[in-house]
Amino acid sequence: MICLRCGHCCFVYGAVVMKDPSLGFVKGNAVFKPAGEKCLHLRGRTKGEYSCAIHDEGFYKQTPCFYFGQTESGDTNCKMGVRVMRKTKSPA
């Protein structure tokens, strides 16, 4: 799945995240980011330009975020991202 950097998942979904990325997976470092709250690792201010501060960390492949996907296999655009980005471009 190709992330379109809309930020939707990082705002809307709950997930376990690392308080201090430099420590990785150690006891007490994992906390639950509640649904509806911005992830503390989200960087950027505009839909389409968001990024994850821990995406390149070695432990990222062990996080729930890494395993997020959709039904199609292969390199397809994130369906939620397409919808969110389309909504952004539409007049309110």
ChimeraX commands (.cxc) that place a marker at each C-alpha (Angstrom):
marker #1 position 0.00,0.00,0.00 radius 0.5
marker #1 position 1.27,3.44,-0.89 radius 0.5
marker #1 position 0.70,5.97,1.88 radius 0.5
marker #1 position -0.45,9.33,0.53 radius 0.5
marker #1 position 0.65,11.13,3.70 radius 0.5
marker #1 position -2.82,12.47,4.49 radius 0.5
marker #1 position -2.35,11.94,8.25 radius 0.5
marker #1 position -5.76,10.30,8.70 radius 0.5
marker #1 position -4.47,7.13,10.38 radius 0.5
marker #1 position -2.16,9.08,12.68 radius 0.5
marker #1 position -5.05,11.22,13.94 radius 0.5
marker #1 position -8.02,8.86,13.89 radius 0.5
marker #1 position -6.80,5.37,14.82 radius 0.5
marker #1 position -5.59,4.18,18.19 radius 0.5
marker #1 position -2.20,2.45,18.28 radius 0.5
marker #1 position 0.65,1.49,20.56 radius 0.5
marker #1 position 3.54,3.94,20.08 radius 0.5
marker #1 position 6.96,4.47,21.65 radius 0.5
marker #1 position 7.28,7.44,24.01 radius 0.5
marker #1 position 11.03,7.65,23.36 radius 0.5
marker #1 position 12.00,6.19,19.96 radius 0.5
marker #1 position 15.67,6.03,20.93 radius 0.5
marker #1 position 14.83,3.34,23.51 radius 0.5
marker #1 position 12.85,1.12,21.11 radius 0.5
marker #1 position 10.77,-1.74,22.54 radius 0.5
marker #1 position 11.61,-1.77,26.25 radius 0.5
marker #1 position 9.30,-2.10,29.23 radius 0.5
marker #1 position 7.52,1.15,30.03 radius 0.5
marker #1 position 8.31,2.80,26.69 radius 0.5
marker #1 position 5.20,1.62,24.85 radius 0.5
marker #1 position 2.05,3.69,25.38 radius 0.5
marker #1 position -1.38,3.62,23.78 radius 0.5
marker #1 position -2.24,6.58,21.58 radius 0.5
marker #1 position -6.03,6.84,21.85 radius 0.5
marker #1 position -8.22,7.11,18.78 radius 0.5
marker #1 position -8.88,10.73,17.90 radius 0.5
marker #1 position -5.57,12.05,19.22 radius 0.5
marker #1 position -2.62,13.06,17.04 radius 0.5
marker #1 position 0.30,10.62,17.14 radius 0.5
marker #1 position 3.32,12.17,18.82 radius 0.5
marker #1 position 5.52,10.97,15.94 radius 0.5
marker #1 position 3.53,12.69,13.19 radius 0.5
marker #1 position 5.41,15.50,11.49 radius 0.5
marker #1 position 4.06,18.11,9.10 radius 0.5
marker #1 position 1.10,20.46,8.96 radius 0.5
marker #1 position -0.62,19.75,5.66 radius 0.5
marker #1 position -2.49,16.78,4.20 radius 0.5
marker #1 position -0.28,15.14,1.63 radius 0.5
marker #1 position 2.90,16.29,3.35 radius 0.5
marker #1 position 2.76,14.45,6.69 radius 0.5
marker #1 position 5.51,12.03,7.65 radius 0.5
marker #1 position 6.36,9.69,10.51 radius 0.5
marker #1 position 9.38,10.54,12.66 radius 0.5
marker #1 position 10.02,6.86,13.48 radius 0.5
marker #1 position 9.38,5.31,10.05 radius 0.5
marker #1 position 13.10,4.69,9.48 radius 0.5
marker #1 position 13.82,3.30,12.96 radius 0.5
marker #1 position 14.83,-0.36,13.17 radius 0.5
marker #1 position 11.89,-1.26,15.42 radius 0.5
marker #1 position 9.27,0.29,13.09 radius 0.5
marker #1 position 8.55,-3.10,11.49 radius 0.5
marker #1 position 7.37,-4.31,14.91 radius 0.5
marker #1 position 4.77,-1.55,15.32 radius 0.5
marker #1 position 1.04,-1.75,14.54 radius 0.5
marker #1 position 1.52,1.06,12.03 radius 0.5
marker #1 position 3.82,-1.09,9.88 radius 0.5
marker #1 position 1.14,-3.77,9.62 radius 0.5
marker #1 position -1.65,-1.39,8.61 radius 0.5
marker #1 position -2.88,-2.18,5.13 radius 0.5
marker #1 position -5.85,-2.77,2.88 radius 0.5
marker #1 position -7.34,-5.69,0.98 radius 0.5
marker #1 position -5.40,-5.22,-2.25 radius 0.5
marker #1 position -1.90,-6.58,-2.40 radius 0.5
marker #1 position 0.96,-4.84,-4.12 radius 0.5
marker #1 position 1.62,-1.19,-4.69 radius 0.5
marker #1 position -1.78,0.49,-4.73 radius 0.5
marker #1 position -2.65,3.89,-3.31 radius 0.5
marker #1 position -4.22,3.89,0.14 radius 0.5
marker #1 position -7.99,4.05,-0.40 radius 0.5
marker #1 position -8.54,6.13,2.72 radius 0.5
marker #1 position -5.79,8.51,1.63 radius 0.5
marker #1 position -7.39,8.93,-1.80 radius 0.5
marker #1 position -10.72,9.76,-0.14 radius 0.5
marker #1 position -9.19,12.18,2.38 radius 0.5
marker #1 position -7.11,13.94,-0.26 radius 0.5
marker #1 position -10.11,14.22,-2.63 radius 0.5
marker #1 position -12.21,15.71,0.17 radius 0.5
marker #1 position -9.46,18.27,0.85 radius 0.5
marker #1 position -9.55,19.49,-2.75 radius 0.5
marker #1 position -13.33,19.80,-2.85 radius 0.5
marker #1 position -15.00,23.07,-1.89 radius 0.5
marker #1 position -16.46,22.94,1.61 radius 0.5
marker link #1:1,2 radius 0.2
marker link #1:2,3 radius 0.2
marker link #1:3,4 radius 0.2
marker link #1:4,5 radius 0.2
marker link #1:5,6 radius 0.2
marker link #1:6,7 radius 0.2
marker link #1:7,8 radius 0.2
marker link #1:8,9 radius 0.2
marker link #1:9,10 radius 0.2
marker link #1:10,11 radius 0.2
marker link #1:11,12 radius 0.2
marker link #1:12,13 radius 0.2
marker link #1:13,14 radius 0.2
marker link #1:14,15 radius 0.2
marker link #1:15,16 radius 0.2
marker link #1:16,17 radius 0.2
marker link #1:17,18 radius 0.2
marker link #1:18,19 radius 0.2
marker link #1:19,20 radius 0.2
marker link #1:20,21 radius 0.2
marker link #1:21,22 radius 0.2
marker link #1:22,23 radius 0.2
marker link #1:23,24 radius 0.2
marker link #1:24,25 radius 0.2
marker link #1:25,26 radius 0.2
marker link #1:26,27 radius 0.2
marker link #1:27,28 radius 0.2
marker link #1:28,29 radius 0.2
marker link #1:29,30 radius 0.2
marker link #1:30,31 radius 0.2
marker link #1:31,32 radius 0.2
marker link #1:32,33 radius 0.2
marker link #1:33,34 radius 0.2
marker link #1:34,35 radius 0.2
marker link #1:35,36 radius 0.2
marker link #1:36,37 radius 0.2
marker link #1:37,38 radius 0.2
marker link #1:38,39 radius 0.2
marker link #1:39,40 radius 0.2
marker link #1:40,41 radius 0.2
marker link #1:41,42 radius 0.2
marker link #1:42,43 radius 0.2
marker link #1:43,44 radius 0.2
marker link #1:44,45 radius 0.2
marker link #1:45,46 radius 0.2
marker link #1:46,47 radius 0.2
marker link #1:47,48 radius 0.2
marker link #1:48,49 radius 0.2
marker link #1:49,50 radius 0.2
marker link #1:50,51 radius 0.2
marker link #1:51,52 radius 0.2
marker link #1:52,53 radius 0.2
marker link #1:53,54 radius 0.2
marker link #1:54,55 radius 0.2
marker link #1:55,56 radius 0.2
marker link #1:56,57 radius 0.2
marker link #1:57,58 radius 0.2
marker link #1:58,59 radius 0.2
marker link #1:59,60 radius 0.2
marker link #1:60,61 radius 0.2
marker link #1:61,62 radius 0.2
marker link #1:62,63 radius 0.2
marker link #1:63,64 radius 0.2
marker link #1:64,65 radius 0.2
marker link #1:65,66 radius 0.2
marker link #1:66,67 radius 0.2
marker link #1:67,68 radius 0.2
marker link #1:68,69 radius 0.2
marker link #1:69,70 radius 0.2
marker link #1:70,71 radius 0.2
marker link #1:71,72 radius 0.2
marker link #1:72,73 radius 0.2
marker link #1:73,74 radius 0.2
marker link #1:74,75 radius 0.2
marker link #1:75,76 radius 0.2
marker link #1:76,77 radius 0.2
marker link #1:77,78 radius 0.2
marker link #1:78,79 radius 0.2
marker link #1:79,80 radius 0.2
marker link #1:80,81 radius 0.2
marker link #1:81,82 radius 0.2
marker link #1:82,83 radius 0.2
marker link #1:83,84 radius 0.2
marker link #1:84,85 radius 0.2
marker link #1:85,86 radius 0.2
marker link #1:86,87 radius 0.2
marker link #1:87,88 radius 0.2
marker link #1:88,89 radius 0.2
marker link #1:89,90 radius 0.2
marker link #1:90,91 radius 0.2
marker link #1:91,92 radius 0.2
view
